[in-house]
């Protein structure tokens, strides 16, 4: 899910999405340790999506405008 798609979700939906991703990461780690992981890239994708979700939740906590992070040019 892209950041702009996540920003359109409500806080409760984002928290639920984060819970689902944490559960998926747990399952992926478990399957990885038993050598039954079909797509090892999925672990990285899930980690990044979880980080993206948590970042947007933190932005909501701080009351920041979406996409106003450092590195963006305003011109």
C-alpha positions as CSV (number, residue, x, y, z in Angstrom):
1,X,0.0,0.0,0.0
2,X,1.3,3.4,-0.9
3,X,1.7,6.3,1.6
4,X,-1.1,8.3,0.0
5,X,-3.4,5.3,0.3
6,X,-2.5,4.9,3.9
7,X,-3.1,8.5,4.7
8,X,-6.7,8.2,3.4
9,X,-7.4,5.6,6.1
10,X,-8.8,6.4,9.6
11,X,-6.6,6.0,12.7
12,X,-8.5,2.8,13.7
13,X,-7.9,1.3,10.2
14,X,-4.2,2.2,10.4
15,X,-3.8,0.6,13.8
16,X,-5.6,-2.5,12.6
17,X,-3.4,-2.6,9.5
18,X,-0.3,-2.3,11.7
19,X,-1.5,-5.3,13.9
20,X,-2.1,-7.4,10.7
21,X,1.4,-6.6,9.4
22,X,3.0,-7.5,12.8
23,X,1.2,-10.8,12.7
24,X,2.2,-11.4,9.1
25,X,5.9,-10.6,10.0
26,X,5.7,-13.1,12.8
27,X,4.4,-15.8,10.5
28,X,7.0,-14.9,7.8
29,X,9.8,-15.1,10.3
30,X,8.5,-18.4,11.7
31,X,8.2,-19.9,8.2
32,X,11.6,-18.5,7.2
33,X,13.3,-20.3,10.2
34,X,11.7,-23.6,9.1
35,X,12.8,-23.1,5.5
36,X,9.2,-23.0,4.2
37,X,9.2,-19.4,2.9
38,X,8.1,-19.1,-0.7
39,X,8.9,-15.4,-1.3
40,X,11.7,-14.1,1.0
41,X,11.2,-10.6,-0.4
42,X,7.8,-10.5,1.3
43,X,9.5,-10.1,4.7
44,X,11.3,-6.9,3.5
45,X,8.1,-5.5,1.9
46,X,6.1,-6.2,5.1
47,X,8.7,-4.5,7.3
48,X,8.7,-1.4,5.1
49,X,4.9,-1.3,4.9
50,X,4.8,-1.5,8.7
51,X,7.3,1.3,9.1
52,X,5.3,3.4,6.6
53,X,2.1,2.8,8.6
54,X,3.7,3.6,11.9
55,X,5.2,6.8,10.5
56,X,1.8,8.0,9.3
57,X,0.3,7.2,12.8
58,X,3.2,9.2,14.3
59,X,2.5,12.1,12.0
60,X,-1.2,12.0,13.2
61,X,0.0,12.1,16.8
62,X,2.2,15.1,16.1
63,X,-0.4,16.9,14.0
64,X,1.9,17.2,11.0
65,X,0.7,17.8,7.5
66,X,1.0,14.8,5.2
67,X,4.2,14.8,3.2
68,X,5.8,17.7,5.0
69,X,8.9,15.7,6.0
70,X,12.5,16.8,5.4
71,X,13.9,16.4,2.0
72,X,10.8,17.6,0.2
73,X,11.2,20.7,-1.9
74,X,8.4,23.3,-1.7
75,X,8.9,24.8,-5.1
